[in-house]
């Protein structure tokens, strides 16, 4: 096999690897925390709202399903970080650059009617679709933590 073909195959494998690792298609997410002890904080996987009955988090380490009719909170927020290290190492212009992290909180009542919550960090390219899907499936409006989150979640 020629080096050119090997490079092309390597590039294709690099593009497909995150989806293969998650074991399922859907927006990549990280479980940041919440009340579900069975899912370890920092667990990477995918979140899905395409199922007709359940919001689902899949991971190689864990999975969790929540019926849409049990969801009573859908909240979106952002955390903005300045890139100080890049500014020190590369250029002071990086002080003006920001990195936004997108957080989705899903609150629901479990089978024993106890309130539960799951917080996910979702990629910027996936958050808007996830918010729209959850609004449609749950019938609940997304609550935004602040005006910046409202603008980002709707644009």
N, C-alpha and C positions, 0 to 999 in steps of 0.2 A: 504494500500500500504506500502511496506517495506521501511525502510530508504534508502536502497541501490537503489531501483527503483526511489525514489524521488530525490536522488542525481544525478542519470543518466538523469532523465528528466530535472532537473535544469541545468545541464551542456549542454544539447542539446539546451535548450531555450536560454542560454547565447551565444552560438555559432550563433544561428539564429537571435537573437534580432537586431543586426545592419542592416541586410538586410530587416527585417520587418519594421523597423523604416524608412528606406529610401523609402520604398514603391515601389522599383524597384530593379532589380538585376543590377549589374555593379560595377565598381570600386568606392569605397567610396571616396568622395572628399569634400573639404571645399572651398566655394567661398570666396576668400581672399579680392577681390576688383576688380575694373575696372570701366567701364563707364555705366554699367546697373544699374540704380537706383531702378528698380523693385526687384532686388535680394539684400537682406541685406548682408553686409559683415559679415563673420562668419557663414553663412548659410551652414549647413551640408546636404549632399545628395549623389547622384551618378552621374558620367559622363559616357556617352555611345557614342561609335563611331561605333556601329554595324548596325544602321539603314542605309539603302541604300542612303538616301538623306540628313539626318540631323545629326549634332553633338548635343547631348541633355544633359542638366543638369536637373536632377529631385531632388526635395526636397519636404518635407511636406509643406514647406512655399512658395515655388516658383518652377517654371520650365521655361526653356528657350531652344528654338530650333534655330539652326543656319544652314542654307543650306551649304553644303560642298563647293559649287561653289562660295560662298561669302567669305570664309575664305582665308585670304591673309598672315597670319602669324601663325606659330606654333613654339613656343619657349619653351625650357626646361632649368631650372636652379635649383641649389641646394643652401641651406643655411646650414652651418655646425655649430653646437653648441657644445661646450665642456660641460661636466656635472659637473659643479663646486659644486653645492649643494650636489650631491651624494658624491663627493670627500671630502667635509667637514664633512658630516654626517656619511659616511660609511667607505670609504677608499681612500687614496690619489691616488690609482691606477686608479680611475675613471677619473682623469685628462687626461689620455691617451685615454679614450673612447670618441667617438664623436657620435652625433645624427644628421643624415642628414634629412632635410626636402626637399621634391621634389615639384617643382612648374611648372605648365603648364600654359602658356599664349596662348590664342587663340585670334587673331586679325581678324576682318572681317569688311566689309562695309555693313551697314544696307540698308533698302529699299530706304532711302533718300540719299544714297551714302556718308554718314558720317562714318568716321572710329570709330569703337568700339573695346573694349578689355575686356576680362574676364581673371582673374587670379585665378587658383585653386591650392590648396595644395592637392596632391594625394599621396596615400600610396606607399611605396617603392616596394611592390610586384605587383603593378598595373601600374606603370608609363611606363615601357618598352612596354607593350602590347598597352597602349593608344597611345604612340608615333608612333609605327608601324602602328596601325590602322588609325591614322590621316594622316600619310604620304601617305598611300595607297588610302584613300578616297578623300583627297584634291589634291593629285598630287604635293604637296609642300614638300620640304625637311625641316626637323626640324632644327631650328637654336638653337645652344647651347650657353649659356652665357659664359662658359669658358671650359678649357680642362678637368677639373674634371667632369663637367656635361656631356661632350661628352663621356667620359669613362663609366660613370654610366648609361647613356641612351642607350648605345650600348652593354653593357655586360649583 
